[in-house]
Amino acid sequence: MISRLCSSAIVGAFALGVSLPGASAISAQVVDAPQFGIGYVANAPDQMAGGSAYVILPVAGGLGLYADAKFDIDSPSKDIAFRSDLTGAEVRSSEEFTGARFLKQEFSYRSVNVALVRPLNSGVTLYAGGGMAWGENYKLYEQIVGELGYALWVVDPEFDETDVNLMGGLILRISSVLSTQIGYETRPKGVTAGISLRLPRW
């Protein structure tokens, strides 16, 4: 429910920014040449690595495109208990793991997104869009052997997810060469944060 409200608010704000004559007039004064940005972006807490780029053109008062790709850098595949030679289905069907007890599951996400960009003034730019998110499923089991137990992480491809991601937020000017970014995403749910270089200085 919260994600739907946030997404609706972002899309509504973008539409308002595009349609308001005042916003167009301000943007027309600011965007008089192509403007570019490139930088780092994350979707906390699940995707802490990523890159972004955007371009704003002096069209219709200032319109542009934004794109990013984000990744999980802390998936269970990096855990010492991860077994790359097994899958969840094999653990559940193998006699070797008859006593294995399921503990929990996690998803490791990667995503690609695109969005429309609209500068509202020289310091604030609005973006809204979406893309696709792919979640790789991992399951944690505990295997008891005698009086000892050990944990094992395995991939479980049959439970992988592919979902539509909705996103939106603001790009805020820090200086003539730097901007920050703050926003919200629905898949995986999280807060978008980033920093980018403004090219050329503007």
Accessible surface in RSA format (square Angstrom, percent):
REM  Atomic radii and reference values for relative SASA: ProtOr
REM  Chains: A
REM  Algorithm: Lee & Richards
REM  Probe-radius: 1.40
REM  Slices: 20
REM RES _ NUM      All-atoms   Total-Side   Main-Chain    Non-polar    All polar
REM                ABS   REL    ABS   REL    ABS   REL    ABS   REL    ABS   REL
RES MET A   1   158.89  82.3 125.11  82.8  33.78  80.4 106.55  90.6  52.34  69.3
RES ILE A   2   129.58  73.7 127.91  95.3   1.67   4.0 128.02  92.2   1.56   4.2
RES SER A   3    16.85  14.2  15.35  20.5   1.50   3.4   0.83   1.8  16.02  22.4
RES ARG A   4   180.41  75.7 175.86  89.6   4.55  10.8  54.06  73.9 126.35  76.6
RES LEU A   5   106.23  59.2 101.69  72.7   4.55  11.4 102.27  71.8   3.97  10.7
RES CYS A   6    42.10  31.8  36.97  41.2   5.12  12.0   7.54  19.1  34.55  37.3
RES SER A   7    14.83  12.5  11.83  15.8   2.99   6.9  12.51  26.6   2.32   3.2
RES SER A   8    75.59  63.9  60.41  80.6  15.18  35.0  38.20  81.3  37.39  52.4
RES ALA A   9    65.97  60.7  48.83  75.4  17.14  39.0  61.08  86.0   4.89  13.0
RES ILE A  10    28.69  16.3  26.19  19.5   2.49   6.0  28.69  20.7   0.00   0.0
RES VAL A  11    93.52  61.5  93.13  84.3   0.39   0.9  93.13  80.9   0.39   1.1
RES GLY A  12    38.65  47.7   0.00   N/A  38.65  47.7  33.41  91.7   5.24  11.7
RES ALA A  13    45.27  41.6  35.61  54.9   9.67  22.0  40.04  56.4   5.23  13.9
RES PHE A  14    21.99  11.0  21.99  13.6   0.00   0.0  21.99  13.3   0.00   0.0
RES ALA A  15    55.62  51.1  48.00  74.1   7.62  17.3  53.31  75.1   2.31   6.1
RES LEU A  16   100.48  56.0  97.42  69.7   3.06   7.7 100.06  70.3   0.42   1.1
RES GLY A  17     3.81   4.7   0.00   N/A   3.81   4.7   3.17   8.7   0.64   1.4
RES VAL A  18    58.83  38.7  49.53  44.8   9.30  22.4  49.53  43.0   9.30  25.2
RES SER A  19    76.86  64.9  50.65  67.6  26.21  60.4  47.93 102.1  28.93  40.5
RES LEU A  20    81.12  45.2  80.76  57.8   0.36   0.9  81.12  57.0   0.00   0.0
RES PRO A  21   107.08  78.0  95.72  87.3  11.36  41.3 103.25  85.2   3.83  23.8
RES GLY A  22    43.74  53.9   0.00   N/A  43.74  53.9  38.45 105.5   5.29  11.9
RES ALA A  23    12.00  11.0   6.56  10.1   5.44  12.4   8.71  12.3   3.29   8.7
RES SER A  24    33.53  28.3  32.53  43.4   1.00   2.3  23.31  49.6  10.22  14.3
RES ALA A  25    53.91  49.6  44.00  67.9   9.91  22.5  52.67  74.2   1.24   3.3
RES ILE A  26    78.36  44.6  78.36  58.4   0.00   0.0  78.36  56.4   0.00   0.0
RES SER A  27     0.02   0.0   0.00   0.0   0.02   0.0   0.02   0.0   0.00   0.0
RES ALA A  28    58.71  54.0  40.51  62.5  18.20  41.4  44.16  62.2  14.55  38.6
RES GLN A  29   145.72  81.5 114.11  83.4  31.60  75.2  43.85  93.3 101.87  77.3
RES VAL A  30    42.16  27.7  28.66  25.9  13.50  32.5  33.21  28.9   8.96  24.3
RES VAL A  31     4.99   3.3   0.39   0.4   4.60  11.1   0.39   0.3   4.60  12.5
RES ASP A  32   117.43  82.3  88.43  88.0  29.00  68.6  33.79  79.5  83.64  83.4
RES ALA A  33    47.01  43.2  45.57  70.3   1.43   3.3  46.94  66.1   0.07   0.2
RES PRO A  34    64.07  46.7  57.85  52.7   6.22  22.6  57.85  47.8   6.22  38.7
RES GLN A  35    10.44   5.8  10.44   7.6   0.00   0.0   3.81   8.1   6.63   5.0
RES PHE A  36    92.59  46.3  92.59  57.4   0.00   0.0  92.59  56.1   0.00   0.0
RES GLY A  37     2.48   3.1   0.00   N/A   2.48   3.1   0.26   0.7   2.22   5.0
RES ILE A  38    93.36  53.1  92.32  68.8   1.04   2.5  92.48  66.6   0.88   2.4
RES GLY A  39    23.51  29.0   0.00   N/A  23.51  29.0  17.40  47.7   6.12  13.7
RES TYR A  40    99.89  46.6  95.43  54.3   4.46  11.6  84.83  63.8  15.06  18.6
RES VAL A  41     0.00   0.0   0.00   0.0   0.00   0.0   0.00   0.0   0.00   0.0
RES ALA A  42     4.04   3.7   4.04   6.2   0.00   0.0   4.04   5.7   0.00   0.0
RES ASN A  43     0.65   0.4   0.38   0.4   0.27   0.7   0.02   0.1   0.63   0.6
RES ALA A  44    36.25  33.3  33.65  51.9   2.60   5.9  33.95  47.8   2.30   6.1
RES PRO A  45   104.65  76.3  85.52  78.0  19.13  69.5  87.22  72.0  17.43 108.3
RES ASP A  46    57.29  40.1  50.42  50.2   6.88  16.3   7.75  18.2  49.55  49.4
RES GLN A  47     0.07   0.0   0.07   0.0   0.00   0.0   0.00   0.0   0.07   0.0
RES MET A  48    83.62  43.3  76.95  50.9   6.67  15.9  74.48  63.3   9.14  12.1
RES ALA A  49    27.05  24.9  26.51  40.9   0.54   1.2  27.05  38.1   0.00   0.0
RES GLY A  50    16.89  20.8   0.00   N/A  16.89  20.8   4.88  13.4  12.01  26.9
RES GLY A  51    35.06  43.2   0.00   N/A  35.06  43.2  27.74  76.1   7.32  16.4
RES SER A  52     7.88   6.7   1.96   2.6   5.92  13.6   2.76   5.9   5.12   7.2
RES ALA A  53    46.75  43.0  44.21  68.2   2.55   5.8  44.68  62.9   2.08   5.5
RES TYR A  54    11.96   5.6   3.90   2.2   8.06  21.0   8.48   6.4   3.49   4.3
RES VAL A  55    39.05  25.7  39.05  35.3   0.00   0.0  39.05  33.9   0.00   0.0
RES ILE A  56     0.75   0.4   0.75   0.6   0.00   0.0   0.75   0.5   0.00   0.0
RES LEU A  57    75.15  41.9  75.15  53.8   0.00   0.0  75.15  52.8   0.00   0.0
RES PRO A  58    62.84  45.8  35.13  32.0  27.71 100.7  37.64  31.1  25.21 156.7
RES VAL A  59    82.58  54.3  79.10  71.6   3.48   8.4  82.58  71.7   0.00   0.0
RES ALA A  60    71.18  65.4  36.04  55.6  35.14  79.9  56.67  79.8  14.51  38.4
RES GLY A  61    15.48  19.1   0.00   N/A  15.48  19.1   5.13  14.1  10.35  23.2
RES GLY A  62     0.03   0.0   0.00   N/A   0.03   0.0   0.00   0.0   0.03   0.1
RES LEU A  63    57.29  31.9  55.98  40.0   1.31   3.3  56.19  39.5   1.10   3.0
RES GLY A  64     8.71  10.7   0.00   N/A   8.71  10.7   6.60  18.1   2.12   4.7
RES LEU A  65   106.87  59.5 105.07  75.2   1.79   4.5 105.28  73.9   1.59   4.3
RES TYR A  66     1.67   0.8   0.55   0.3   1.12   2.9   1.40   1.1   0.27   0.3
RES ALA A  67    45.40  41.7  43.63  67.3   1.77   4.0  43.71  61.5   1.69   4.5
RES ASP A  68     6.81   4.8   0.00   0.0   6.81  16.1   5.42  12.7   1.39   1.4
RES ALA A  69    30.80  28.3  30.09  46.4   0.71   1.6  30.09  42.4   0.71   1.9
RES LYS A  70     0.00   0.0   0.00   0.0   0.00   0.0   0.00   0.0   0.00   0.0
RES PHE A  71    97.93  49.0  97.93  60.7   0.00   0.0  97.93  59.4   0.00   0.0
RES ASP A  72    35.94  25.2  15.82  15.8  20.12  47.6   0.71   1.7  35.23  35.1
RES ILE A  73    88.30  50.2  78.21  58.3  10.09  24.3  78.66  56.6   9.64  26.2
RES ASP A  74   117.75  82.5 103.60 103.1  14.14  33.4  26.21  61.7  91.54  91.3
RES SER A  75    10.43   8.8   6.89   9.2   3.53   8.1   3.07   6.5   7.36  10.3
RES PRO A  76     9.19   6.7   2.92   2.7   6.27  22.8   9.15   7.6   0.04   0.2
RES SER A  77    44.98  38.0  27.68  36.9  17.30  39.8  14.53  30.9  30.45  42.7
RES LYS A  78   144.82  70.7 108.33  66.5  36.49  86.9  86.34  77.7  58.48  62.3
RES ASP A  79    63.34  44.4  47.66  47.4  15.69  37.1  12.96  30.5  50.38  50.2
RES ILE A  80   180.86 102.9 144.77 107.9  36.09  87.0 155.26 111.8  25.61  69.5
RES ALA A  81    23.12  21.3  12.86  19.8  10.26  23.3  21.92  30.9   1.20   3.2
RES PHE A  82    45.46  22.7  26.63  16.5  18.83  49.0  26.63  16.1  18.83  53.9
RES ARG A  83    78.25  32.9  76.94  39.2   1.31   3.1  33.47  45.7  44.78  27.1
RES SER A  84    97.74  82.6  66.81  89.2  30.94  71.3  32.60  69.4  65.14  91.3
RES ASP A  85    95.74  67.1  65.55  65.2  30.19  71.4  50.11 117.9  45.63  45.5
RES LEU A  86    21.29  11.9  20.36  14.6   0.93   2.3  20.46  14.4   0.83   2.2
RES THR A  87    39.95  28.4  39.95  40.5   0.00   0.0  35.86  48.2   4.09   6.2
RES GLY A  88     0.00   0.0   0.00   N/A   0.00   0.0   0.00   0.0   0.00   0.0
RES ALA A  89    45.25  41.6  41.53  64.1   3.72   8.5  43.33  61.0   1.92   5.1
RES GLU A  90    79.15  45.4  78.15  59.1   1.01   2.4  33.26  64.3  45.90  37.5
RES VAL A  91     2.12   1.4   0.91   0.8   1.20   2.9   0.91   0.8   1.20   3.3
RES ARG A  92   114.64  48.1  75.87  38.7  38.76  92.3  63.95  87.4  50.69  30.7
RES SER A  93    93.19  78.7  58.67  78.3  34.52  79.5  49.61 105.6  43.58  61.1
RES SER A  94    37.81  32.0  26.53  35.4  11.28  26.0  21.63  46.1  16.19  22.7
RES GLU A  95   160.43  92.1 142.42 107.8  18.01  42.9  57.90 112.0 102.54  83.7
RES GLU A  96   118.89  68.3  95.82  72.5  23.07  54.9  47.76  92.4  71.13  58.1
RES PHE A  97     5.65   2.8   1.14   0.7   4.51  11.7   1.14   0.7   4.51  12.9
RES THR A  98   115.36  82.0  84.61  85.8  30.75  73.3  81.52 109.5  33.84  51.2
RES GLY A  99    49.54  61.1   0.00   N/A  49.54  61.1  33.26  91.3  16.28  36.5
RES ALA A 100    24.28  22.3   1.74   2.7  22.55  51.3   1.74   2.4  22.55  59.7
RES ARG A 101   138.31  58.1 134.05  68.3   4.26  10.1  62.66  85.6  75.65  45.9
RES PHE A 102    98.80  49.4  79.93  49.5  18.87  49.1  79.93  48.5  18.87  54.0
RES LEU A 103    71.07  39.6  42.64  30.5  28.43  71.5  44.77  31.4  26.31  70.8
RES LYS A 104    97.02  47.3  93.11  57.1   3.91   9.3  52.88  47.6  44.14  47.0
RES GLN A 105    85.60  47.9  66.57  48.6  19.04  45.3  15.66  33.3  69.95  53.0
RES GLU A 106    66.92  38.4  61.97  46.9   4.95  11.8  25.33  49.0  41.59  34.0
RES PHE A 107    48.68  24.4  29.89  18.5  18.79  48.9  29.89  18.1  18.79  53.8
RES SER A 108    15.70  13.3  11.24  15.0   4.46  10.3   0.46   1.0  15.23  21.3
RES TYR A 109    19.85   9.3  16.93   9.6   2.92   7.6  10.29   7.7   9.57  11.8
RES ARG A 110   129.22  54.3 129.22  65.9   0.00   0.0  37.37  51.1  91.85  55.7
RES SER A 111     1.30   1.1   0.05   0.1   1.25   2.9   0.03   0.1   1.27   1.8
RES VAL A 112    80.59  53.0  77.84  70.5   2.75   6.6  77.84  67.6   2.75   7.5
RES ASN A 113     0.82   0.6   0.00   0.0   0.82   2.0   0.82   2.0   0.00   0.0
RES VAL A 114    90.60  59.6  89.54  81.1   1.06   2.6  89.54  77.8   1.06   2.9
RES ALA A 115     4.43   4.1   0.00   0.0   4.43  10.1   4.36   6.1   0.07   0.2
RES LEU A 116    95.25  53.0  94.62  67.7   0.63   1.6  94.62  66.4   0.63   1.7
RES VAL A 117     0.06   0.0   0.00   0.0   0.06   0.1   0.00   0.0   0.06   0.2
RES ARG A 118     2.93   1.2   2.93   1.5   0.00   0.0   0.00   0.0   2.93   1.8
RES PRO A 119     3.93   2.9   3.93   3.6   0.00   0.0   3.93   3.2   0.00   0.0
RES LEU A 120    48.92  27.2  46.20  33.0   2.73   6.9  46.20  32.4   2.73   7.3
RES ASN A 121    59.89  41.3  57.36  55.4   2.53   6.1  14.79  35.6  45.10  43.6
RES SER A 122    65.26  55.1  59.47  79.4   5.80  13.4  25.24  53.8  40.02  56.1
RES GLY A 123    23.35  28.8   0.00   N/A  23.35  28.8  19.53  53.6   3.81   8.5
RES VAL A 124    43.11  28.4  42.59  38.6   0.53   1.3  42.59  37.0   0.52   1.4
RES THR A 125     9.72   6.9   9.72   9.9   0.00   0.0   0.64   0.9   9.09  13.7
RES LEU A 126    11.60   6.5  11.60   8.3   0.00   0.0  11.60   8.1   0.00   0.0
RES TYR A 127     0.08   0.0   0.08   0.0   0.00   0.0   0.00   0.0   0.08   0.1
RES ALA A 128    11.94  11.0   6.35   9.8   5.59  12.7   6.59   9.3   5.35  14.2
RES GLY A 129    27.96  34.5   0.00   N/A  27.96  34.5  22.20  60.9   5.76  12.9
RES GLY A 130    15.93  19.6   0.00   N/A  15.93  19.6   8.26  22.7   7.67  17.2
RES GLY A 131    19.77  24.4   0.00   N/A  19.77  24.4  16.74  45.9   3.03   6.8
RES MET A 132    70.87  36.7  70.56  46.7   0.30   0.7  54.23  46.1  16.64  22.0
RES ALA A 133     0.11   0.1   0.00   0.0   0.11   0.3   0.00   0.0   0.11   0.3
RES TRP A 134    77.84  31.2  76.60  37.1   1.24   2.9  59.35  31.6  18.49  30.0
RES GLY A 135     2.05   2.5   0.00   N/A   2.05   2.5   0.83   2.3   1.21   2.7
RES GLU A 136    75.78  43.5  72.96  55.2   2.82   6.7  19.89  38.5  55.89  45.6
RES ASN A 137     0.02   0.0   0.02   0.0   0.00   0.0   0.00   0.0   0.02   0.0
RES TYR A 138     8.33   3.9   8.33   4.7   0.00   0.0   0.00   0.0   8.33  10.3
RES LYS A 139    18.29   8.9  18.29  11.2   0.00   0.0  17.96  16.2   0.33   0.3
RES LEU A 140    22.55  12.6  22.55  16.1   0.00   0.0  22.55  15.8   0.00   0.0
RES TYR A 141    10.20   4.8  10.20   5.8   0.00   0.0   7.67   5.8   2.53   3.1
RES GLU A 142    43.89  25.2  43.89  33.2   0.00   0.0   3.13   6.1  40.76  33.3
RES GLN A 143    12.23   6.8  12.23   8.9   0.00   0.0   0.00   0.0  12.23   9.3
RES ILE A 144    88.39  50.3  72.69  54.2  15.70  37.9  72.69  52.3  15.70  42.6
RES VAL A 145    90.07  59.3  82.92  75.1   7.15  17.2  85.96  74.7   4.11  11.1
RES GLY A 146    70.92  87.5   0.00   N/A  70.92  87.5  43.14 118.4  27.78  62.2
RES GLU A 147   178.83 102.7 140.27 106.1  38.56  91.8  60.84 117.7 117.99  96.3
RES LEU A 148   138.45  77.1 136.72  97.8   1.73   4.4 138.36  97.2   0.09   0.3
RES GLY A 149    44.68  55.1   0.00   N/A  44.68  55.1   6.46  17.7  38.22  85.6
RES TYR A 150    93.89  43.8  85.91  48.9   7.98  20.8  80.20  60.3  13.69  16.9
RES ALA A 151    46.46  42.7  31.52  48.6  14.93  34.0  31.52  44.4  14.93  39.6
RES LEU A 152     1.58   0.9   1.58   1.1   0.00   0.0   1.58   1.1   0.00   0.0
RES TRP A 153    15.52   6.2  15.52   7.5   0.00   0.0   6.87   3.7   8.65  14.0
RES VAL A 154     0.00   0.0   0.00   0.0   0.00   0.0   0.00   0.0   0.00   0.0
RES VAL A 155    27.34  18.0  27.34  24.8   0.00   0.0  27.34  23.8   0.00   0.0
RES ASP A 156     0.56   0.4   0.56   0.6   0.00   0.0   0.00   0.0   0.56   0.6
RES PRO A 157    76.58  55.8  64.44  58.7  12.14  44.1  65.36  54.0  11.23  69.8
RES GLU A 158   121.18  69.6  79.33  60.0  41.86  99.7  42.60  82.4  78.58  64.2
RES PHE A 159    95.62  47.8  87.73  54.3   7.89  20.5  92.49  56.1   3.13   9.0
RES ASP A 160    68.81  48.2  44.79  44.6  24.02  56.8  20.75  48.8  48.06  47.9
RES GLU A 161    53.59  30.8  46.76  35.4   6.84  16.3  22.10  42.8  31.49  25.7
RES THR A 162    84.15  59.8  55.35  56.1  28.80  68.6  32.53  43.7  51.62  78.0
RES ASP A 163    43.52  30.5  39.26  39.1   4.26  10.1   9.29  21.9  34.23  34.1
RES VAL A 164    99.65  65.6  84.14  76.2  15.51  37.4  84.14  73.1  15.51  42.1
RES ASN A 165     0.00   0.0   0.00   0.0   0.00   0.0   0.00   0.0   0.00   0.0
RES LEU A 166    86.98  48.4  86.34  61.8   0.64   1.6  86.51  60.8   0.47   1.3
RES MET A 167     8.09   4.2   0.14   0.1   7.95  18.9   3.00   2.5   5.10   6.8
RES GLY A 168     0.14   0.2   0.00   N/A   0.14   0.2   0.00   0.0   0.14   0.3
RES GLY A 169     9.16  11.3   0.00   N/A   9.16  11.3   9.16  25.1   0.00   0.0
RES LEU A 170    58.90  32.8  58.90  42.1   0.00   0.0  58.90  41.4   0.00   0.0
RES ILE A 171     7.36   4.2   5.67   4.2   1.69   4.1   5.67   4.1   1.69   4.6
RES LEU A 172    60.10  33.5  60.10  43.0   0.00   0.0  60.10  42.2   0.00   0.0
RES ARG A 173   103.04  43.3  76.89  39.2  26.16  62.3   8.34  11.4  94.71  57.4
RES ILE A 174    94.34  53.7  63.91  47.6  30.43  73.3  68.92  49.6  25.42  69.0
RES SER A 175    38.90  32.9  34.76  46.4   4.14   9.5  37.10  79.0   1.80   2.5
RES SER A 176    28.97  24.5  26.57  35.5   2.40   5.5  20.07  42.7   8.90  12.5
RES VAL A 177    46.23  30.4  46.22  41.8   0.00   0.0  46.22  40.2   0.00   0.0
RES LEU A 178    57.43  32.0  57.43  41.1   0.00   0.0  57.43  40.3   0.00   0.0
RES SER A 179     0.05   0.0   0.00   0.0   0.05   0.1   0.00   0.0   0.05   0.1
RES THR A 180    45.05  32.0  44.44  45.1   0.61   1.4  36.03  48.4   9.02  13.6
RES GLN A 181    15.66   8.8  10.17   7.4   5.49  13.1   4.51   9.6  11.15   8.5
RES ILE A 182    79.52  45.3  78.67  58.6   0.86   2.1  78.67  56.6   0.86   2.3
RES GLY A 183    13.01  16.0   0.00   N/A  13.01  16.0   9.08  24.9   3.93   8.8
RES TYR A 184    47.59  22.2  47.17  26.8   0.42   1.1  41.74  31.4   5.85   7.2
RES GLU A 185     0.07   0.0   0.07   0.1   0.00   0.0   0.00   0.0   0.07   0.1
RES THR A 186    20.96  14.9  17.46  17.7   3.50   8.3  14.51  19.5   6.45   9.8
RES ARG A 187    72.04  30.2  71.97  36.7   0.07   0.2  11.15  15.2  60.89  36.9
RES PRO A 188     5.79   4.2   4.44   4.0   1.35   4.9   5.79   4.8   0.00   0.0
RES LYS A 189   123.86  60.4 111.07  68.2  12.79  30.4  61.78  55.6  62.08  66.1
RES GLY A 190     9.05  11.2   0.00   N/A   9.05  11.2   8.89  24.4   0.16   0.4
RES VAL A 191    75.23  49.5  75.18  68.1   0.06   0.1  75.18  65.3   0.06   0.2
RES THR A 192     0.19   0.1   0.19   0.2   0.00   0.0   0.00   0.0   0.19   0.3
RES ALA A 193    44.53  40.9  43.73  67.5   0.80   1.8  44.01  62.0   0.52   1.4
RES GLY A 194    12.67  15.6   0.00   N/A  12.67  15.6   5.42  14.9   7.25  16.2
RES ILE A 195    78.21  44.5  75.70  56.4   2.51   6.0  76.25  54.9   1.96   5.3
RES SER A 196    10.35   8.7   8.20  10.9   2.15   5.0   6.70  14.3   3.65   5.1
RES LEU A 197    90.46  50.4  90.11  64.5   0.35   0.9  90.11  63.3   0.35   0.9
RES ARG A 198     7.53   3.2   5.76   2.9   1.76   4.2   0.00   0.0   7.53   4.6
RES LEU A 199    82.85  46.1  82.72  59.2   0.13   0.3  82.85  58.2   0.00   0.0
RES PRO A 200    89.58  65.3  82.35  75.1   7.23  26.3  89.35  73.8   0.24   1.5
RES ARG A 201   171.75  72.1 149.17  76.0  22.58  53.8  59.14  80.8 112.61  68.2
RES TRP A 202    55.91  22.4  29.45  14.3  26.46  62.1  55.91  29.8   0.00   0.0
END  Absolute sums over single chains surface
CHAIN  1 A    10526.6       8654.4       1872.3       7203.3       3323.3
END  Absolute sums over all chains
TOTAL         10526.6       8654.4       1872.3       7203.3       3323.3
